[in-house]
Amino acid sequence: MIAVMFEWYILVAWYLLWIVLLTVLALDWLKIHLRVREARKKGLYPADDQEPSLDDVKRLVAADEFALAMKLYSDMEDVGDKEARLAIDKIKAEFAADSADTSLSGKPTKTKLA
């Protein structure tokens, strides 16, 4: 009898764990899609019918939308999160170098998007 009750509690715990996990995943999916929609309204994220480019990724990095930039880059290049993060970090470093050049010379330089 005790073994049957113990198995029942384990089964309930597994069901609750799965419910919590699926809820967290659904909320994360919803959050990223709402952020994509807002970025599209601002003109930062390409529309569904447009082919995304590296310029779109750089525009997101310039707007400090690093999570969206990583998502777009990973979707565009079919790479994992680690590779996307490395690429975004490289783009951020390029922007930092451009802004350092601007502050040293005292004259604004044009930021290259391509």
Stockholm file with secondary structure:
# STOCKHOLM 1.0

chainA/1-114         MIAVMFEWYILVAWYLLWIVLLTVLALDWLKIHLRVREARKKGLYPADDQEPSLDDVKRLVAADEFALAMKLYSDMEDVGDKEARLAIDKIKAEFAADSADTSLSGKPTKTKLA
#=GR chainA/1-114 SS CHHHHHHHHHHHHHHHHHHHHHHHHHHHHHHHHHHHHHHHHTTCSCCTTSCCCHHHHHHHHHTTCHHHHHHHHHHHHTCCHHHHHHHHHHHHHHHHHHHHHHHHHSSCCCCCCC
#=GC SS_cons         CHHHHHHHHHHHHHHHHHHHHHHHHHHHHHHHHHHHHHHHHTTCSCCTTSCCCHHHHHHHHHTTCHHHHHHHHHHHHTCCHHHHHHHHHHHHHHHHHHHHHHHHHSSCCCCCCC
//
